[in-house]
Amino acid sequence: MDLTAPHRVPLSWLAQHGGESVRLRTLRELAPPGQQGLDLLEAAILEAKPVTAIAKRQKDSGLFGGNFLGIAPSVRDGIKEAGTVAQYRRLLQLGYPRGGRAFKLSERLLFRVLSRDEDPSLLFEHQKLAKEQAVAAEWLRDQFREAATCALAEAGHVEDPRIRGSAHKIASQVSAFLRSELSEKPFAKAGKTVILHPEAHPPTWYSWAMIAAMPNLQRERAGFTERLGQYLSAAPPKKAYVLQVGKKTLKPAMVLLGNPIETDAKGNCKDLPLSLLAIELLARIGAAHTSTSALRILNRLYGECDATGVWRPKRQMAAPRATHPATYHFYPLAPDAKTADGKVVDVTFRLALIAKLMGRPLEYT
């Protein structure tokens, strides 16, 4: 399929079947300029069930779920629900107004984490670990700052000096990793356990999304952005490993050692929401057209769209299921996954957005 040809965007169909968030984002990001009704839709978002379900759980401190970095419940780590960064990013994806109370509360906290404030309470769910092991505290603060930078960059604070300074520091660390021998051999041994090398600083879902949200940084560091796209299009190592923080091991759920997309020769993938997230991020850094797996999936998905641009796979029995916690904030946007149209709304919207990000002309149906 020609991925430079015009892509048809079913505006009225998305408005009818997408719910408040898809309707709002379609008008904002896909429709021709000058659309009416944005103000009404933004007001409706505040009352939408997916939004109110999140906002009502926020504490006055800005914290969600009693934790900062949690992306899924974990008995081991004492995490009962997704935390502050995940919920803030989820509200962004749902179209929550930038000046809304939930954002104001969380941004106070996010900017404080981004600062050099050494208050132990800013390590949230990992306070005990940091108190027991000083080496863990420094590593954890870096992870918290990277996640906070990502969230605030996605929210549009890309010209804030604090965000730019933090983003360039993170980009420099990832760039040094990509240029080093560790990019090819990122593992070490701790006894019988395979761990990520302590000096390795590979990209993460946070740093990738941060860079994708900052076009100026991409222009300023064009060589690095190109290397990052190449790295995230290459096959990752198959070896299982963990992160060692002091004496504790953590799962590397957000670490990226190559292409996160798993697909077969026909473009079928194990986790479609994860693949769409990765392809969208590749498109935002100008690298989707160089990724073999991304092109393979897009060829299949666009080939399954009907004449109006709605994704209509032949054997669609249920809405695509997300299995990786990195997609929590991203999928689904549409609340209805029971009807035939409701099951395909999210993919239809994402395919149109990816087409636009890749520079394809849009035709409206």
N, C-alpha and C positions, 0 to 999 in steps of 0.2 A: 504494500500500500504506500502511496506517496504521502509522506509526512510533511510535505511542504504545501500540499493542496489545501484549499479552504476547508475549515471544519464548521459544520452546522451546529448552532447552539439553539436548543429548544426552549426559548425564553418563557413562553406561556405555559409549557408543560412543567418546567421547573417551578414556576410560580404556583401552579395548581397542586403539585404533589410534594414539594420540598419542605413545607413547614417554614416557620419564620426565619430561621437562620439561613437556609438555602436561598429563600426569596431575597433576603437582604443582601447576601453576598453576591448573588447573581446580578442584582442591580448595581452594586458597587464595583464589581470586578470584571463582569462580562458584558453587560448591556452597553449600548451606545450612550454617549454622554447626554445629559439633560433629562434623565428619567425622573418621573414624578413619584412621590410616595416614600422616599427614603426616610423622612422625618417620622412618618407614621410607623414604618417598619422598625425603626430604632426604638421607638417607644414600646412597640409590641414585644420586642426582644426582652425587655425588662420583666414582662409577665409570662414569657414562654416557660413551659414546664422544665425543660432541660437546664435553663438558666437559673430559675428560682430554686431548683433542687440543689444546685451548687452554692449559690449565694447565701442561702439561709444557714449553711453550715460553717460560714466564716466567723472567726472570732474577731472581737474589736481590735485585737493586735494585728490583724491582717493574716493570721495563720489559718490554714486549712488542714483539717485532719490531724492536728496535733504534731505535724511533721513538715519538713521542708522539701525533701527530695523524693519521698515515696511515690512510686508510680503504680504500685499494686500492693494489695494486702500481703503482709509477711508476718507470720507467727514468730519466726526466728528473730526478726528485728523489732517486733512489737508494733508493727504498723497495721492499722485497721482499715485505712482507706487512703486514696490518693492524696498527696500533700499539696503544699502551697504552689510550687512551680507548675506542677501538672494541672492544677485547677485554674490557675491564672491563665495558662496557655490554652486550656479548654474553653474558657470564657472568651478569649480572643478569637478562637476558631468559630465559636457560636455567634459572633457578631456583637457581643456585649459592648455598649457605648464606652468609648475611651475615658470619658469623664465620670463614669459611674462610681458609686461609693465603694463597691468591691475592689475596683482597681486602685482607687486612692488609698485604701487601707493596706492593700498588699504591696503597693509601690513604696510606701514608707519603709516597709520591712525589706524589700528587695534592694533598695538603695543602701540601706544600712548594712546588709550583708556584703554588698559590693565595696563598702568602705573598709578601712583598716581597723575597724572596731574589734577588739579582741575579747569582748564580752563572751564568756563561756556559754551563755544562754543562746547565742546565735549559732550554736552547733546543734540545737534542737534535738532530734532523735538520736544523735550520736554524741551527746554530752558525756555519757559514761565512758564510752570508748576513748574519747579525747582526754578525759581526766586520767584514765589509767595509763595511757601511752601518749607521751608528748609528740612523738613522731607522727602519730595519727592525726593530731589536731591540725598541723600545717597542711597535710594532704587533704583533709576534709574541707578546710576553709577554701582551698583552691577549687574543689569540686562545687562547693556552694556558690562561689563567685562566678564560675563558668555558667552554671545553670541560671543564676540571676541575670547575668549579662545576656544570655540567650533570650530569656523571657522579655526583658526590657527592650531589647533590639526588635523583637517581633512586634512589640507594642508601638513601635515607631519612634523610640527615643534614640535614634541612630546618630544624631548630631550632638547629643549630650557629651561633654568632655569626659565624664566618668565612664560612659559606655564605650566611647572610642578608645580611651586609654586601656581599659580592660580587654576590649576586643583585640587590639593590636598585640597585647601581651600574650593572649591565648593563641592568636594566629602565629606569633613568632615561635611559641613552643611546639605547635603542631608542624610548622614548617621545618624546624630543626629536626624533628622526628622523621619527616618524609625524606629529608636529605641524608639521614644517617643509615648505618648498617642495621640498626634496630628495626627499621621499617620492613626488612626482609626476614629478620630473626628476632621477633619481639619477646621471646619467652626466656624464662630462667627456671631453675629448679630450687625448691625449698623443701629439702628432704626428698620425699617421693612425689611431692605435689608440683605440678606445672603451674607457674604463675606468670603474669605479665611482668616483664623486666621492670625493676623499680625506676629505671631512668627513662623508660619509654613513655612518651606522651602522644599517643595516637589520637586521631579525631574521635569525637563522640557524637551522638545524636544532637547534643546541646551545641557543641562548637560548630558542627555542620549547619544546623538551623540558624545559628547566630550569623555566620558568614553569608548564608543565603538571604538573610534579611537586611544586609548592609551592602547595597550596590557600590557605594563610594569606597568602602574597604576593598571590594573586589577589584575596582579599577586601580586603586593605589597599590595593590599587591596582586597584579594580574598573573605573574609567574607562579606564585604560590597557589592561587585559585585554580590554575590549570593543572598543577601537580596534584592538588587535592581531588579534582574531578577524575583524573587518571587513576589515582589510588582507590577511589571509591567505586570505580568501574571494574577493577581487577578482582579476580577470585580470592577470597580470604583463605587463610590456613584452616584446615579441618580439625586441628588439635584442640582438645578441650582444655580450658585453663581457668584460673580464678585470679582475683585481685587480692594481694596481701597488704593489709593495712596494719602495721605493727604485728601483733600476734593473731589478728583476726583475718579471716578470708571473706571476701564479698563476691557476689555474682557480678560478672561484667555485662550487665544487661544493656548499658548505654554506650559501651565501647565499640568502636568500629575498626576492624583490621582488614578492611577491604569491602567489596560489594555485598550489601546485606540482602540482595534479591536472590531468591532461589527459584529458578525456572527451568523448564525443559525446552527442548528444541522447538516445540510448537508455541511457546509463549505461555504455557500454563504455569502458574506459580502457587506455592504452598500457602502464602499469606498475601492476598490481594491488597488489603488496606496498607500493609507494610510496604509492598512494592509501589503502590501509588504515592505514599509518603516519600519514599526514596527517589522516585522519578520526579516528583514535584521539586524536591530539593536540588536534584541534579539540574533540572530546567532552570531553577533560579540562579544557579552559578554558571549557566551556559554550557553544561556538560552532558545533557541528556542525549544529544545527537551523536555522542562518541561512545556511549555505553551499549554494548551489544545486547545485554540482557534487557535493558530498558527499551530499546528499539524493538526487540522481539515481542515483548509484552504489549507495547503500544500498537504494533502491527495487528496483533490478534484482537485487542480490545476495540480499536477503531474499526476493524473489519466487522465487528459484531454490532456496530451501531446501525440503527435503521435510517431511513431517508431523512428523518427530521433531526437526527443526532442523538436519539435516546439509545442508550446501551441495552441491547436485547439479545443476550446469549441464548443459544438454543436450549440448553438444559439447566436453566436457572430455577432451582427448587427453593432456595432460601437466599437471604441477603448474605453477601460475603462475610465471613467471620474473621475477626482479628484475633491473632494468637500472641502477638508480641506486645509487651507493655509500652513500648515506645510510641504506639499509635493511640494511646489513651486520649490525648488531647485532640487528635486529628479525626477520629472516626468513631461512630457515625455522626453526621450533622443532622440528618433527617430522622425525626422521632418514630416514623411509621415504617416498620419493616415487615408488615403482615400482608399488605396488598401486593399485587404483581408490580405495580408502579413504584410503590414504596421501597421495594427491595433493590431497585436499580437507580434510585435518585442520587445517592452519594457518588457512585462511580460515574454516572452521567455528568454530574457537576465537575468532578475532578478531571475528567477527560477534556472537558471544554476549557478548564483553567490551564491545564498542562499545554493544550494546543496554543493558547494565547501566549503562555510563557516561552514556548519554543518558537514564537514568531509566526505562527500560521495565521493567515487571514481568517476572520470569523464571518460566517453568514448566519442570519437569524431566521428561525422558523417559528 
